[in-house]
Amino acid sequence: MQRLEDFFATGDYQVMGNLEIYFQNTLYVFFRLLGFYVDVERRTSRGRIDVVMQTPDYVYILELKINQSAAVALQQIEEKGYARPFESDPRQLFKIGVNFSTETKLIDDWEVIDK
């Protein structure tokens, strides 16, 4: 997450958008370039997961918020049961709440829960 914070800090404030989809697409490209399997807006029985990144050993569920908090994002992961499709998966699961600030164009809050 620290590297992602640093990455967003290099962006041009005139180019960066204020919508969640901007940050979501940037994360998608970033993770794909690193060679990870990434799914955005993955549908579940109770909603859509913003970003799911999978490696041979790990599954990362990311919920993104704009001008809110990481806690609000994690609460949505729990309330919507976004981790449910991965409960029998043997890989280690991480739930990650991320908040972006439209004022600073940066990640300003994040929290990770490892299950």
VMD Tcl script that builds the backbone (N, CA, C; Angstrom):
set m [mol new atoms 345]
animate dup $m
set s [atomselect $m all]
$s set {name element resname resid chain x y z} {
  {N N MET 1 A 0.822 -1.187 0.000}
  {CA C MET 1 A 0.000 0.000 0.000}
  {C C MET 1 A 0.869 1.255 0.000}
  {N N GLN 2 A 2.001 1.181 0.689}
  {CA C GLN 2 A 2.893 2.347 0.685}
  {C C GLN 2 A 3.381 2.651 -0.723}
  {N N ARG 3 A 3.678 1.623 -1.493}
  {CA C ARG 3 A 4.133 1.844 -2.868}
  {C C ARG 3 A 3.025 2.455 -3.713}
  {N N LEU 4 A 1.783 2.038 -3.470}
  {CA C LEU 4 A 0.668 2.645 -4.193}
  {C C LEU 4 A 0.512 4.112 -3.815}
  {N N GLU 5 A 0.676 4.423 -2.535}
  {CA C GLU 5 A 0.626 5.830 -2.113}
  {C C GLU 5 A 1.686 6.630 -2.866}
  {N N ASP 6 A 2.891 6.101 -2.922}
  {CA C ASP 6 A 3.987 6.774 -3.610}
  {C C ASP 6 A 3.685 6.922 -5.106}
  {N N PHE 7 A 3.116 5.882 -5.692}
  {CA C PHE 7 A 2.781 5.895 -7.112}
  {C C PHE 7 A 1.786 7.007 -7.427}
  {N N PHE 8 A 0.721 7.108 -6.653}
  {CA C PHE 8 A -0.273 8.148 -6.900}
  {C C PHE 8 A 0.298 9.548 -6.669}
  {N N ALA 9 A 1.283 9.661 -5.803}
  {CA C ALA 9 A 1.897 10.963 -5.537}
  {C C ALA 9 A 2.665 11.490 -6.744}
  {N N THR 10 A 3.009 10.627 -7.691}
  {CA C THR 10 A 3.740 11.062 -8.879}
  {C C THR 10 A 2.818 11.560 -9.983}
  {N N GLY 11 A 1.502 11.395 -9.814}
  {CA C GLY 11 A 0.550 11.785 -10.853}
  {C C GLY 11 A 0.417 13.283 -10.997}
  {N N ASP 12 A 0.019 13.703 -12.174}
  {CA C ASP 12 A -0.201 15.108 -12.473}
  {C C ASP 12 A -1.601 15.499 -12.016}
  {N N TYR 13 A -1.705 16.483 -11.135}
  {CA C TYR 13 A -2.993 16.874 -10.577}
  {C C TYR 13 A -3.963 17.363 -11.655}
  {N N GLN 14 A -3.455 17.841 -12.784}
  {CA C GLN 14 A -4.328 18.320 -13.850}
  {C C GLN 14 A -4.910 17.180 -14.675}
  {N N VAL 15 A -4.290 16.032 -14.617}
  {CA C VAL 15 A -4.742 14.888 -15.400}
  {C C VAL 15 A -5.630 13.968 -14.573}
  {N N MET 16 A -5.349 13.883 -13.289}
  {CA C MET 16 A -6.068 12.956 -12.430}
  {C C MET 16 A -7.524 13.377 -12.262}
  {N N GLY 17 A -8.420 12.410 -12.369}
  {CA C GLY 17 A -9.840 12.681 -12.211}
  {C C GLY 17 A -10.284 12.624 -10.766}
  {N N ASN 18 A -11.554 12.895 -10.548}
  {CA C ASN 18 A -12.136 12.888 -9.214}
  {C C ASN 18 A -13.099 11.727 -8.980}
  {N N LEU 19 A -13.232 10.843 -9.935}
  {CA C LEU 19 A -14.183 9.742 -9.819}
  {C C LEU 19 A -13.487 8.453 -9.400}
  {N N GLU 20 A -14.241 7.605 -8.731}
  {CA C GLU 20 A -13.702 6.315 -8.285}
  {C C GLU 20 A -13.171 5.504 -9.453}
  {N N ILE 21 A -13.832 5.578 -10.592}
  {CA C ILE 21 A -13.415 4.769 -11.745}
  {C C ILE 21 A -11.993 5.128 -12.196}
  {N N TYR 22 A -11.591 6.384 -12.028}
  {CA C TYR 22 A -10.217 6.763 -12.376}
  {C C TYR 22 A -9.229 5.966 -11.528}
  {N N PHE 23 A -9.446 5.955 -10.228}
  {CA C PHE 23 A -8.540 5.248 -9.325}
  {C C PHE 23 A -8.620 3.735 -9.558}
  {N N GLN 24 A -9.818 3.241 -9.814}
  {CA C GLN 24 A -10.014 1.820 -10.071}
  {C C GLN 24 A -9.254 1.388 -11.325}
  {N N ASN 25 A -9.375 2.151 -12.392}
  {CA C ASN 25 A -8.676 1.810 -13.629}
  {C C ASN 25 A -7.163 1.913 -13.474}
  {N N THR 26 A -6.711 2.895 -12.721}
  {CA C THR 26 A -5.276 3.020 -12.475}
  {C C THR 26 A -4.751 1.801 -11.722}
  {N N LEU 27 A -5.486 1.357 -10.696}
  {CA C LEU 27 A -5.083 0.160 -9.958}
  {C C LEU 27 A -5.091 -1.066 -10.857}
  {N N TYR 28 A -6.097 -1.175 -11.721}
  {CA C TYR 28 A -6.169 -2.303 -12.649}
  {C C TYR 28 A -4.908 -2.359 -13.516}
  {N N VAL 29 A -4.567 -1.244 -14.133}
  {CA C VAL 29 A -3.388 -1.204 -15.001}
  {C C VAL 29 A -2.118 -1.499 -14.195}
  {N N PHE 30 A -2.001 -0.895 -13.034}
  {CA C PHE 30 A -0.831 -1.095 -12.174}
  {C C PHE 30 A -0.636 -2.576 -11.855}
  {N N PHE 31 A -1.698 -3.232 -11.379}
  {CA C PHE 31 A -1.595 -4.646 -10.992}
  {C C PHE 31 A -1.385 -5.553 -12.203}
  {N N ARG 32 A -2.035 -5.249 -13.322}
  {CA C ARG 32 A -1.848 -6.066 -14.530}
  {C C ARG 32 A -0.408 -5.968 -15.028}
  {N N LEU 33 A 0.163 -4.768 -14.986}
  {CA C LEU 33 A 1.549 -4.609 -15.423}
  {C C LEU 33 A 2.511 -5.385 -14.531}
  {N N LEU 34 A 2.120 -5.622 -13.289}
  {CA C LEU 34 A 2.934 -6.440 -12.393}
  {C C LEU 34 A 2.729 -7.935 -12.646}
  {N N GLY 35 A 1.789 -8.263 -13.539}
  {CA C GLY 35 A 1.571 -9.649 -13.921}
  {C C GLY 35 A 0.521 -10.391 -13.108}
  {N N PHE 36 A -0.280 -9.669 -12.333}
  {CA C PHE 36 A -1.303 -10.311 -11.510}
  {C C PHE 36 A -2.618 -10.439 -12.265}
  {N N TYR 37 A -3.410 -11.444 -11.878}
  {CA C TYR 37 A -4.772 -11.550 -12.397}
  {C C TYR 37 A -5.621 -10.537 -11.635}
  {N N VAL 38 A -6.307 -9.664 -12.365}
  {CA C VAL 38 A -7.115 -8.615 -11.744}
  {C C VAL 38 A -8.499 -8.602 -12.373}
  {N N ASP 39 A -9.489 -8.471 -11.533}
  {CA C ASP 39 A -10.875 -8.373 -11.978}
  {C C ASP 39 A -11.465 -7.125 -11.337}
  {N N VAL 40 A -12.082 -6.261 -12.131}
  {CA C VAL 40 A -12.736 -5.075 -11.582}
  {C C VAL 40 A -14.243 -5.220 -11.741}
  {N N GLU 41 A -14.962 -4.652 -10.774}
  {CA C GLU 41 A -16.428 -4.729 -10.758}
  {C C GLU 41 A -16.905 -6.182 -10.839}
  {N N ARG 42 A -16.237 -7.050 -10.098}
  {CA C ARG 42 A -16.629 -8.462 -10.072}
  {C C ARG 42 A -17.982 -8.592 -9.392}
  {N N ARG 43 A -18.909 -9.195 -10.086}
  {CA C ARG 43 A -20.267 -9.342 -9.575}
  {C C ARG 43 A -20.364 -10.489 -8.573}
  {N N THR 44 A -21.114 -10.246 -7.517}
  {CA C THR 44 A -21.444 -11.280 -6.538}
  {C C THR 44 A -22.959 -11.281 -6.374}
  {N N SER 45 A -23.452 -12.136 -5.500}
  {CA C SER 45 A -24.897 -12.193 -5.272}
  {C C SER 45 A -25.421 -10.956 -4.551}
  {N N ARG 46 A -24.509 -10.137 -3.993}
  {CA C ARG 46 A -24.946 -8.984 -3.205}
  {C C ARG 46 A -24.340 -7.658 -3.651}
  {N N GLY 47 A -23.677 -7.657 -4.792}
  {CA C GLY 47 A -23.098 -6.400 -5.266}
  {C C GLY 47 A -21.887 -6.636 -6.137}
  {N N ARG 48 A -21.085 -5.596 -6.291}
  {CA C ARG 48 A -19.887 -5.668 -7.130}
  {C C ARG 48 A -18.663 -5.295 -6.303}
  {N N ILE 49 A -17.651 -6.155 -6.390}
  {CA C ILE 49 A -16.373 -5.894 -5.729}
  {C C ILE 49 A -15.583 -4.955 -6.636}
  {N N ASP 50 A -15.051 -3.876 -6.076}
  {CA C ASP 50 A -14.317 -2.920 -6.900}
  {C C ASP 50 A -13.121 -3.552 -7.586}
  {N N VAL 51 A -12.260 -4.237 -6.822}
  {CA C VAL 51 A -11.062 -4.857 -7.393}
  {C C VAL 51 A -10.786 -6.169 -6.666}
  {N N VAL 52 A -10.554 -7.225 -7.439}
  {CA C VAL 52 A -10.074 -8.494 -6.892}
  {C C VAL 52 A -8.762 -8.796 -7.600}
  {N N MET 53 A -7.711 -8.966 -6.814}
  {CA C MET 53 A -6.414 -9.325 -7.362}
  {C C MET 53 A -6.061 -10.704 -6.815}
  {N N GLN 54 A -5.612 -11.596 -7.715}
  {CA C GLN 54 A -5.301 -12.957 -7.302}
  {C C GLN 54 A -3.889 -13.333 -7.742}
  {N N THR 55 A -3.205 -14.015 -6.841}
  {CA C THR 55 A -1.892 -14.579 -7.127}
  {C C THR 55 A -1.981 -16.071 -6.786}
  {N N PRO 56 A -0.943 -16.834 -7.051}
  {CA C PRO 56 A -1.008 -18.257 -6.687}
  {C C PRO 56 A -1.208 -18.497 -5.185}
  {N N ASP 57 A -0.803 -17.546 -4.345}
  {CA C ASP 57 A -0.879 -17.744 -2.901}
  {C C ASP 57 A -1.866 -16.833 -2.175}
  {N N TYR 58 A -2.331 -15.779 -2.839}
  {CA C TYR 58 A -3.131 -14.763 -2.148}
  {C C TYR 58 A -4.319 -14.304 -2.983}
  {N N VAL 59 A -5.360 -13.854 -2.270}
  {CA C VAL 59 A -6.497 -13.173 -2.883}
  {C C VAL 59 A -6.656 -11.851 -2.140}
  {N N TYR 60 A -6.747 -10.770 -2.895}
  {CA C TYR 60 A -6.918 -9.440 -2.323}
  {C C TYR 60 A -8.248 -8.876 -2.800}
  {N N ILE 61 A -9.108 -8.508 -1.858}
  {CA C ILE 61 A -10.371 -7.853 -2.172}
  {C C ILE 61 A -10.216 -6.392 -1.781}
  {N N LEU 62 A -10.346 -5.510 -2.759}
  {CA C LEU 62 A -10.204 -4.081 -2.495}
  {C C LEU 62 A -11.530 -3.377 -2.721}
  {N N GLU 63 A -11.942 -2.617 -1.735}
  {CA C GLU 63 A -13.108 -1.746 -1.873}
  {C C GLU 63 A -12.591 -0.322 -1.820}
  {N N LEU 64 A -12.970 0.474 -2.805}
  {CA C LEU 64 A -12.474 1.835 -2.947}
  {C C LEU 64 A -13.557 2.835 -2.576}
  {N N LYS 65 A -13.145 3.895 -1.928}
  {CA C LYS 65 A -14.053 4.985 -1.577}
  {C C LYS 65 A -13.401 6.299 -1.961}
  {N N ILE 66 A -14.232 7.294 -2.171}
  {CA C ILE 66 A -13.777 8.644 -2.460}
  {C C ILE 66 A -14.258 9.547 -1.335}
  {N N ASN 67 A -13.325 10.252 -0.710}
  {CA C ASN 67 A -13.643 11.220 0.350}
  {C C ASN 67 A -14.479 10.608 1.479}
  {N N GLN 68 A -14.155 9.370 1.831}
  {CA C GLN 68 A -14.832 8.716 2.950}
  {C C GLN 68 A -13.767 8.171 3.901}
  {N N SER 69 A -13.712 6.854 4.079}
  {CA C SER 69 A -12.685 6.270 4.940}
  {C C SER 69 A -12.483 4.805 4.576}
  {N N ALA 70 A -11.335 4.287 4.992}
  {CA C ALA 70 A -11.057 2.865 4.800}
  {C C ALA 70 A -12.040 2.026 5.601}
  {N N ALA 71 A -12.440 2.514 6.765}
  {CA C ALA 71 A -13.402 1.778 7.601}
  {C C ALA 71 A -14.735 1.604 6.890}
  {N N VAL 72 A -15.184 2.627 6.191}
  {CA C VAL 72 A -16.441 2.536 5.434}
  {C C VAL 72 A -16.301 1.484 4.327}
  {N N ALA 73 A -15.147 1.465 3.666}
  {CA C ALA 73 A -14.900 0.485 2.610}
  {C C ALA 73 A -14.905 -0.937 3.168}
  {N N LEU 74 A -14.227 -1.137 4.295}
  {CA C LEU 74 A -14.194 -2.472 4.913}
  {C C LEU 74 A -15.583 -2.893 5.386}
  {N N GLN 75 A -16.340 -1.960 5.875}
  {CA C GLN 75 A -17.706 -2.258 6.310}
  {C C GLN 75 A -18.533 -2.768 5.130}
  {N N GLN 76 A -18.350 -2.185 3.963}
  {CA C GLN 76 A -19.074 -2.646 2.779}
  {C C GLN 76 A -18.655 -4.066 2.400}
  {N N ILE 77 A -17.364 -4.363 2.484}
  {CA C ILE 77 A -16.888 -5.720 2.189}
  {C C ILE 77 A -17.606 -6.716 3.095}
  {N N GLU 78 A -17.708 -6.381 4.375}
  {CA C GLU 78 A -18.364 -7.274 5.337}
  {C C GLU 78 A -19.866 -7.361 5.097}
  {N N GLU 79 A -20.526 -6.220 4.981}
  {CA C GLU 79 A -21.980 -6.198 4.831}
  {C C GLU 79 A -22.449 -6.892 3.560}
  {N N LYS 80 A -21.691 -6.742 2.490}
  {CA C LYS 80 A -22.069 -7.345 1.206}
  {C C LYS 80 A -21.524 -8.762 1.039}
  {N N GLY 81 A -20.723 -9.238 1.991}
  {CA C GLY 81 A -20.201 -10.597 1.915}
  {C C GLY 81 A -19.280 -10.833 0.731}
  {N N TYR 82 A -18.495 -9.828 0.380}
  {CA C TYR 82 A -17.635 -9.945 -0.798}
  {C C TYR 82 A -16.592 -11.058 -0.681}
  {N N ALA 83 A -16.226 -11.445 0.529}
  {CA C ALA 83 A -15.225 -12.504 0.701}
  {C C ALA 83 A -15.837 -13.898 0.579}
  {N N ARG 84 A -17.145 -13.994 0.638}
  {CA C ARG 84 A -17.837 -15.289 0.633}
  {C C ARG 84 A -17.411 -16.197 -0.518}
  {N N PRO 85 A -17.270 -15.706 -1.764}
  {CA C PRO 85 A -16.867 -16.595 -2.858}
  {C C PRO 85 A -15.478 -17.219 -2.678}
  {N N PHE 86 A -14.689 -16.690 -1.749}
  {CA C PHE 86 A -13.320 -17.163 -1.563}
  {C C PHE 86 A -13.118 -17.916 -0.245}
  {N N GLU 87 A -14.178 -18.154 0.501}
  {CA C GLU 87 A -14.023 -18.770 1.821}
  {C C GLU 87 A -13.433 -20.169 1.786}
  {N N SER 88 A -13.711 -20.941 0.759}
  {CA C SER 88 A -13.141 -22.293 0.693}
  {C C SER 88 A -11.842 -22.325 -0.124}
  {N N ASP 89 A -11.427 -21.186 -0.607}
  {CA C ASP 89 A -10.183 -21.075 -1.365}
  {C C ASP 89 A -9.015 -21.239 -0.392}
  {N N PRO 90 A -8.033 -22.078 -0.701}
  {CA C PRO 90 A -6.919 -22.297 0.227}
  {C C PRO 90 A -5.942 -21.130 0.321}
  {N N ARG 91 A -6.037 -20.178 -0.580}
  {CA C ARG 91 A -5.109 -19.046 -0.555}
  {C C ARG 91 A -5.442 -18.103 0.600}
  {N N GLN 92 A -4.432 -17.376 1.046}
  {CA C GLN 92 A -4.643 -16.390 2.107}
  {C C GLN 92 A -5.433 -15.217 1.533}
  {N N LEU 93 A -6.430 -14.767 2.288}
  {CA C LEU 93 A -7.332 -13.712 1.839}
  {C C LEU 93 A -7.069 -12.417 2.601}
  {N N PHE 94 A -6.991 -11.333 1.860}
  {CA C PHE 94 A -6.837 -10.001 2.445}
  {C C PHE 94 A -8.003 -9.133 1.998}
  {N N LYS 95 A -8.609 -8.439 2.955}
  {CA C LYS 95 A -9.656 -7.460 2.666}
  {C C LYS 95 A -9.020 -6.091 2.872}
  {N N ILE 96 A -9.136 -5.254 1.854}
  {CA C ILE 96 A -8.451 -3.964 1.898}
  {C C ILE 96 A -9.439 -2.845 1.594}
  {N N GLY 97 A -9.545 -1.926 2.528}
  {CA C GLY 97 A -10.342 -0.724 2.325}
  {C C GLY 97 A -9.409 0.418 1.980}
  {N N VAL 98 A -9.761 1.156 0.928}
  {CA C VAL 98 A -8.910 2.246 0.460}
  {C C VAL 98 A -9.771 3.491 0.232}
  {N N ASN 99 A -9.315 4.620 0.731}
  {CA C ASN 99 A -9.992 5.878 0.458}
  {C C ASN 99 A -9.054 6.815 -0.301}
  {N N PHE 100 A -9.602 7.441 -1.332}
  {CA C PHE 100 A -8.880 8.435 -2.113}
  {C C PHE 100 A -9.446 9.811 -1.813}
  {N N SER 101 A -8.580 10.779 -1.737}
  {CA C SER 101 A -8.987 12.165 -1.536}
  {C C SER 101 A -9.016 12.875 -2.887}
  {N N THR 102 A -10.155 13.508 -3.224}
  {CA C THR 102 A -10.206 14.283 -4.463}
  {C C THR 102 A -9.440 15.591 -4.320}
  {N N GLU 103 A -9.229 16.028 -3.109}
  {CA C GLU 103 A -8.476 17.269 -2.882}
  {C C GLU 103 A -6.998 17.061 -3.156}
  {N N THR 104 A -6.425 15.991 -2.601}
  {CA C THR 104 A -4.989 15.750 -2.763}
  {C C THR 104 A -4.664 14.809 -3.917}
  {N N LYS 105 A -5.689 14.121 -4.428}
  {CA C LYS 105 A -5.507 13.114 -5.497}
  {C C LYS 105 A -4.645 11.946 -5.027}
  {N N LEU 106 A -4.703 11.657 -3.729}
  {CA C LEU 106 A -3.879 10.607 -3.128}
  {C C LEU 106 A -4.725 9.629 -2.331}
  {N N ILE 107 A -4.137 8.468 -2.078}
  {CA C ILE 107 A -4.701 7.559 -1.088}
  {C C ILE 107 A -4.476 8.237 0.258}
  {N N ASP 108 A -5.550 8.512 0.986}
  {CA C ASP 108 A -5.352 9.186 2.269}
  {C C ASP 108 A -5.726 8.314 3.461}
  {N N ASP 109 A -6.229 7.109 3.187}
  {CA C ASP 109 A -6.571 6.197 4.259}
  {C C ASP 109 A -6.676 4.792 3.682}
  {N N TRP 110 A -6.067 3.848 4.346}
  {CA C TRP 110 A -6.207 2.447 3.944}
  {C C TRP 110 A -6.049 1.552 5.165}
  {N N GLU 111 A -6.692 0.402 5.057}
  {CA C GLU 111 A -6.653 -0.563 6.160}
  {C C GLU 111 A -6.739 -1.962 5.555}
  {N N VAL 112 A -5.968 -2.876 6.132}
  {CA C VAL 112 A -5.919 -4.251 5.639}
  {C C VAL 112 A -6.337 -5.190 6.745}
  {N N ILE 113 A -7.228 -6.116 6.406}
  {CA C ILE 113 A -7.610 -7.191 7.318}
  {C C ILE 113 A -7.227 -8.493 6.647}
  {N N ASP 114 A -6.462 -9.279 7.329}
  {CA C ASP 114 A -6.096 -10.585 6.751}
  {C C ASP 114 A -6.900 -11.637 7.486}
  {N N LYS 115 A -7.549 -12.456 6.666}
  {CA C LYS 115 A -8.443 -13.477 7.235}
  {C C LYS 115 A -7.724 -14.788 7.375}
}
mol reanalyze $m
mol bondsrecalc $m
mol representation Tube
mol addrep $m
